[in-house]
C-alpha cells in the first residue's frame, strides 16, 4: 500500500475544520449575542451542543464505516457539515443556531474519525509517521488560530462569516473525497452493540457537561453530571469487557504503545489545549492588552509548531520516540513555569522566544504521541483503536479548557496570587506540574517504542 499524501491532506483539512468550529465562535460570542438579542453567556449552549454531539457520536463512527463503507460515510459527513454550517450562518435566533450546531457536530463526529481510519488502513507501518505528521497539525494549529480568526471576522466582517467560510472549503473537500477516498469495508460487519453505545453516550455526555460545569464553577448540576458520567462510563467499561463483539474493544489497551497515547497522550493534549486558552486571558485581563495584541503574540506558538515540523520525523528517527517525548515534556514544563513569571514589562522578544520554544516542544510531543499510538496495532484492530483514541482525544481537548478554567479559579483562592495576573500565574505553575508528571509513564516506555514506524535502527 503506497502512502497517499492527497488522502492524508484531505483528512487533515477536515480535521482542521472540525477543531476550528469547536472554538472559533468563543471570541465572537458578544457579537452573536448582540445581534440575536441574548446575553453573551447564553451563546455557550451553541458551543457545548457542538462538542457534546461530537463526543457522543464518535464511538459509533467505526461501526458506521464498517456497515456502510468509509467512503460513503466520509462524504456524507462532509455534506452534512457544509449544510449545517450554512444553516448556522443563516440562523435567526439561538435555538436555530443550537440545532444547526448539533447537526454540524454530527457531521464532524463522522468526518474526522472515519477519514483517519481510511488513512490508517491504507498506509504501511513504515509510512505511518509521514501520515501521522499530516493528521497532527490541525490539532496544534486550530486551537491557536481559532481565537484570532473568530475575533477578526466578528470585528471586521460578521460572525456569520465564521460559518460561511466552511462552505467553499467543504465543497472542495467533498469533490476531492469522491475522487480519492477508497471504499474499504469488511465483508461481514459486526452488528451494532446497542447497549455499549447507549452506555458510552450517557457516560460521555455526562462527562462533557460536567467538564463544562467545572469551567464555570462547581454546582449541583455539575455534581450530578459527573456522577452520571462515572456511572455510565463504569457500566460501559464493564459491558465492553464482557461483550463478545463490543462497539469498542478495550482489550486494545493491552498494547503498551497504544495505551501510552490513549492515557498520557490525552492528558498531554489537554495541557497543550489549555495553553492558548489561559495565555490570552493572562495578556488581556492580567496585563491589560487588547484582544488583537494578545492574539497576535499567541501566534508565536503557531510559528513554533510550523517551524519544527520538517525536523520532527528525522528527530524521532535519530533519537527515538521515547527520548522525544521526555525532552518535549521536560522543556514544555519549564516553558509553562516560565509563563507564570511573565510581566507586562517583560520585553516582547523574551515573551515571543518563550512561546516559540513552547510551540516547538508541544509540536514534537504531540507528533510523538500520535506516531507511537498505532505502531504495534494490527490492521484488523485498527478500527477499535482509532475509535477509542478519537473519543479520548476529544474528551482530552474538552478537559484542557475545563481544567484551565478550573486552575484559574483555584488561583483566585490563593492568597499569594495578588494582582490581576495572579490567578493565571498559579494556573501556569499547576499546568507545568501536571505536564511534568507525564514524564513518569514516558520513562516506562521501552527505548524501542515506535521504532517500527520511524525506521530507527
C-alpha positions in Angstrom: 0.0 0.0 0.0 1.6 3.2 -1.2 1.3 6.3 1.0 -1.4 8.6 -0.4 -0.4 12.2 0.5 -3.6 13.7 -1.0 -5.8 11.5 1.2 -3.9 12.4 4.3 -4.1 16.1 3.4 -7.9 15.8 2.8 -8.5 14.2 6.2 -6.2 16.8 7.8 -8.2 19.6 6.2 -11.5 18.1 7.5 -9.9 17.7 11.0 -8.9 21.4 10.9 -12.5 22.5 10.1 -13.9 20.3 12.9 -11.5 21.6 15.6 -11.7 25.2 14.3 -15.5 25.3 14.6 -15.3 23.9 18.1 -13.8 27.1 19.5 -13.9 29.8 16.8 -17.2 31.3 17.9 -16.0 31.9 21.5 -14.4 35.3 20.8 -17.4 36.2 18.6 -19.9 35.5 21.4 -20.5 39.1 22.3 -21.3 39.9 18.6 -23.6 36.9 18.3 -25.4 37.8 21.5 -25.9 41.5 20.4 -27.4 40.5 17.0 -29.6 37.8 18.4 -30.7 39.8 21.4 -29.5 37.5 24.1 -26.8 37.5 26.9 -23.3 36.6 25.8 -23.2 33.7 28.3 -26.2 32.2 26.6 -24.1 31.6 23.4 -22.2 28.9 25.4 -25.1 26.5 24.7 -24.2 26.5 21.0 -20.6 25.8 21.8 -21.5 23.0 24.2 -24.0 21.5 21.8 -21.3 21.1 19.1 -18.7 19.5 21.5 -21.4 17.3 23.1 -22.6 15.9 19.8 -19.1 15.1 18.6 -18.2 13.4 21.9 -21.4 11.2 21.9 -21.3 10.2 18.3 -17.6 9.5 17.7 -17.8 6.0 19.3 -20.3 4.8 16.7 -18.2 6.2 13.7 -16.2 3.0 13.4 -19.3 0.8 13.2 -20.9 3.1 10.6 -17.7 2.9 8.5 -17.8 -0.9 8.5 -21.6 -1.0 7.9 -22.0 1.5 5.1 -18.4 1.9 3.9 -15.9 4.6 4.9 -16.2 6.4 1.5 -20.0 6.8 1.8 -19.9 7.8 5.5 -17.0 10.3 5.0 -18.6 12.1 2.0 -22.0 12.2 3.7 -20.4 13.7 6.8 -18.7 16.4 4.8 -22.0 17.2 3.1 -23.8 17.3 6.4 -21.1 19.6 7.9 -21.4 22.0 5.0 -25.2 22.2 5.1 -25.1 22.7 8.9 -22.5 25.4 8.5 -24.8 27.2 6.1 -27.7 26.9 8.5 -25.5 28.3 11.3 -24.7 31.3 9.1 -28.4 32.0 8.4 -29.6 31.3 11.9 -32.2 34.0 13.0 -32.1 33.0 16.7 -30.3 31.0 19.3 -32.5 27.8 19.1 -31.9 27.5 15.4 -28.2 28.2 15.8 -28.0 25.5 18.5 -29.9 22.9 16.4 -27.6 23.7 13.4 -24.6 23.2 15.7 -25.8 19.8 16.7 -26.1 18.7 13.1 -22.7 20.2 12.4 -21.3 18.2 15.3 -22.8 15.1 13.9 -21.0 15.7 10.6 -17.7 16.4 12.4 -18.1 13.2 14.6 -18.3 11.1 11.4 -15.9 13.1 9.2 -12.7 13.0 11.1 -12.5 9.5 12.7 -13.7 7.8 9.5 -11.2 9.8 7.4 -8.4 8.9 9.7 -9.4 5.3 9.7 -9.1 5.2 5.9 -5.6 6.7 6.1 -4.6 4.1 8.7 -6.0 1.2 6.7 -4.2 2.3 3.5 -0.8 3.1 5.0 2.0 0.7 5.6 3.7 0.9 9.1 6.9 2.3 7.5 4.9 5.3 6.2 2.8 5.8 9.3 4.9 8.6 10.7 4.5 10.6 7.5 0.8 10.1 7.5 0.5 11.0 11.2 2.5 14.2 10.6 -0.2 15.4 8.3 -3.0 14.3 10.6 -1.4 16.0 13.6 -1.0 19.6 12.5 -4.7 20.6 12.8 -4.8 19.7 16.5 -1.9 22.0 17.1 -2.8 24.9 14.8 -6.6 25.2 15.0 -6.8 26.0 18.8 -4.2 28.8 18.3 -5.7 30.2 15.2 -9.4 29.9 16.2 -9.4 32.9 18.6 -7.6 35.1 16.0 -9.8 34.1 13.1 -13.0 34.4 15.1 -12.1 37.8 16.6 -11.1 39.3 13.2 -14.2 38.0 11.4 -16.5 39.2 14.1 -14.8 42.6 14.4 -14.3 43.5 10.8 -16.9 41.4 8.9 -19.7 39.5 10.6 -19.8 36.5 12.9 -21.8 34.7 10.2 -18.7 34.6 8.1 -17.2 32.2 10.6 -19.6 29.5 9.2 -19.7 30.8 5.6 -16.0 30.0 5.1 -16.8 26.3 5.7 -19.0 26.2 2.6 -16.4 26.6 -0.2 -13.8 24.6 1.8 -16.3 21.8 2.4 -17.4 21.7 -1.3 -13.8 21.3 -2.4 -13.2 18.6 0.2 -16.4 16.8 -1.0 -15.3 16.9 -4.6 -11.8 15.6 -3.8 -13.2 12.9 -1.4 -15.5 11.5 -4.1 -12.4 11.1 -6.3 -9.7 9.7 -4.0 -11.3 8.1 -0.9 -11.3 4.2 -1.3 -14.3 2.2 -0.2 -12.8 -0.3 2.2 -15.0 -2.4 4.4 -15.2 -5.9 5.9 -17.4 -8.5 4.1 -19.4 -9.2 7.3 -19.5 -6.2 9.7 -20.4 -6.8 13.3 -23.9 -5.9 14.4 -24.3 -2.7 16.4 -23.6 -3.1 20.1 -26.6 -1.0 21.2 -26.1 -1.4 25.0 -22.5 -0.4 24.6 -23.3 2.7 22.5 -26.1 3.7 24.9 -23.8 3.4 28.0 -20.9 5.2 26.3 -23.2 8.0 25.1 -24.6 8.6 28.5 -21.2 8.5 30.2 -19.5 10.8 27.6 -22.4 13.2 27.7 -22.3 13.4 31.4 -18.5 13.9 31.4 -18.6 16.7 28.8 -21.4 18.6 30.7 -19.5 18.1 33.9 -16.3 19.4 32.5 -18.2 22.4 31.1 -19.6 23.0 34.6 -16.2 22.8 36.2 -15.0 25.6 34.0 -17.8 27.9 35.2 -18.0 26.9 38.9 -18.8 23.7 40.7 -22.5 23.4 41.5 -25.2 20.7 42.0 -25.8 20.3 38.2 -22.1 19.7 37.7 -22.0 17.2 40.5 -25.0 15.3 39.0 -23.4 15.3 35.6 -20.1 13.9 36.9 -22.0 11.3 38.9 -23.8 10.2 35.7 -20.5 10.2 33.8 -18.9 7.9 36.4 -21.9 5.5 36.4 -22.3 5.5 32.7 -18.6 5.0 31.8 -18.2 2.5 34.6 -21.1 0.3 33.3 -19.8 0.9 29.8 -16.3 -0.5 30.6 -17.9 -3.5 32.4 -20.1 -4.2 29.3 -17.4 -3.7 26.7 -15.0 -6.1 28.5 -17.7 -8.8 28.6 -19.5 -8.4 25.2 -18.4 -10.9 22.5 -18.5 -8.1 19.8 -18.2 -4.8 21.7 -18.7 -1.4 20.0 -15.1 -0.6 21.2 -12.7 -3.3 22.1 -11.0 -2.1 25.3 -8.5 -5.0 25.1 -6.6 -2.9 22.6 -5.3 -1.0 25.7 -3.1 -4.1 26.4 -0.8 -2.8 23.6 1.7 -0.7 25.6 2.4 1.9 23.0 -1.3 2.5 22.2 -2.1 2.7 25.9 0.6 5.4 26.3 -1.1 7.7 23.8 -4.6 6.8 24.9 -3.9 7.7 28.6 -0.9 10.0 28.8 -1.3 11.4 25.3 -4.9 12.5 26.1 -3.7 14.3 29.2 -0.9 15.9 27.2 -3.4 17.1 24.6 -5.5 18.6 27.4 -2.5 20.6 28.7 -1.5 21.9 25.3 -5.1 22.9 24.5 -5.2 24.8 27.9 -2.2 27.0 26.9 -3.9 29.0 24.2 -6.9 29.3 26.4 -5.2 30.6 29.6 -2.5 32.7 27.8 -4.7 35.3 26.1 -6.5 35.7 29.5 -3.2 36.5 31.2 -2.4 39.0 28.5 -5.8 40.7 28.4 -7.0 40.5 32.0 -3.6 40.4 33.7 -1.6 42.8 31.5 -4.4 44.9 30.1 -3.6 44.2 26.5 -6.2 44.3 23.8 -7.6 41.1 22.2 -5.8 41.9 19.0 -2.4 42.2 20.8 -2.9 39.0 22.8 -4.0 37.1 19.7 -1.0 38.2 17.6 1.5 37.3 20.3 0.0 33.9 20.9 0.7 33.3 17.1 4.3 32.6 18.3 3.1 29.2 19.4 1.8 28.6 15.9 5.2 29.7 14.4 7.0 27.2 16.7 4.6 24.4 15.6 5.3 25.1 11.9 9.0 25.7 12.2 9.8 22.4 13.8 7.5 20.2 11.6 10.1 19.4 8.9 12.6 18.2 11.6 10.2 16.2 13.7 10.4 12.9 11.8 14.2 13.0 11.5 14.5 13.7 15.2 12.2 10.7 16.1 14.2 8.5 13.7 17.5 9.6 15.2 16.7 9.8 18.9 13.7 7.6 19.3 10.1 8.4 20.2 10.7 7.8 23.9 13.5 10.4 24.0 11.5 12.9 22.1 8.6 12.5 24.5 10.8 13.0 27.5 12.5 16.1 26.1 9.2 17.6 25.0 7.6 17.1 28.4 10.6 18.4 30.3 11.1 21.6 28.2 7.4 22.1 27.9 7.0 22.1 31.7 9.9 24.6 32.0 8.2 26.9 29.5 4.9 26.7 31.3 6.7 27.5 34.6 8.3 30.5 32.8 5.0 31.8 31.6 3.9 32.1 35.3 6.7 34.8 35.8 5.9 36.9 32.7 5.2 40.6 33.5 3.5 43.3 31.5 7.0 44.9 31.4 8.8 41.8 30.1 10.5 42.6 26.8 8.3 41.4 23.9 11.2 39.4 22.3 11.6 37.4 25.5 7.8 36.6 25.5 7.9 35.6 21.9 11.0 33.4 22.4 9.4 31.6 25.3 6.2 31.0 23.3 8.2 29.9 20.3 10.1 27.2 22.3 6.8 26.1 23.9 5.3 25.8 20.4 8.2 23.7 19.2 8.0 21.2 22.0 4.2 20.9 22.0 4.5 20.0 18.3 7.2 17.4 18.8 5.4 15.9 21.8 2.0 15.7 20.1 3.5 14.2 17.0 5.5 11.6 19.0 2.4 10.5 20.9 0.3 10.2 17.8 3.1 8.4 15.9 3.6 5.7 18.6 -0.2 5.2 19.1 -0.7 2.7 16.2 2.8 1.4 15.9 2.0 -2.0 17.4 -1.7 -2.2 16.5 -2.7 -4.9 14.0 -4.6 -3.8 10.9 -7.6 -5.9 11.9 -7.9 -4.0 15.2 -7.3 -0.6 13.7 -11.0 0.3 13.7 -11.3 -0.2 17.5 -8.0 1.6 18.2 -9.0 4.6 16.1 -12.5 4.9 17.6 -11.2 4.7 21.1 -8.4 7.2 20.6 -10.7 9.6 18.7 -13.1 9.6 21.7 -10.4 10.0 24.3 -8.7 12.9 22.4 -12.0 14.7 22.0 -12.5 14.4 25.8 -8.9 15.4 26.3 -9.5 18.6 24.4 -12.6 19.4 26.4 -10.7 18.5 29.6 -7.9 21.0 28.7 -10.3 24.0 28.5 -12.2 22.9 31.7 -9.0 22.3 33.7 -7.5 25.6 32.5 -10.6 27.4 33.8 -10.7 25.4 37.0 -7.0 26.2 37.7 -7.6 29.9 37.2 -10.4 29.7 39.7 -8.1 27.9 42.2 -5.6 30.7 41.6 -8.2 33.2 42.6 -8.4 31.5 46.0 -4.6 31.5 46.6 -3.7 34.4 49.0 -0.2 35.0 47.5 -1.7 35.3 44.0 -2.0 39.0 44.2 -2.9 41.3 41.4 -4.9 40.8 38.2 -2.3 38.4 36.8 -2.1 36.3 40.0 -4.7 33.6 39.2 -3.2 33.0 35.8 0.3 32.6 37.2 -1.0 29.9 39.6 -2.7 28.2 36.7 0.5 28.0 34.7 2.5 26.6 37.7 -0.1 23.9 38.2 -0.2 23.1 34.5 3.6 22.8 34.5 3.4 20.3 37.4 0.7 18.3 35.6 2.8 18.2 32.4 6.0 17.1 34.3 4.1 14.2 35.9 3.7 12.7 32.4 7.4 12.0 32.3 6.8 9.0 34.6 4.8 6.9 32.2 7.0 8.1 29.3 10.0 6.7 31.2 8.3 3.3 31.5 8.1 3.0 27.7 10.7 0.7 26.1 13.5 2.6 24.4 12.5 0.9 21.1 8.9 2.1 21.3 7.7 3.2 17.9 10.9 2.1 16.0 8.8 0.1 13.6 7.1 3.2 12.3 10.1 5.6 12.4 12.5 3.2 10.8 15.0 3.8 13.5 17.8 1.2 13.5 
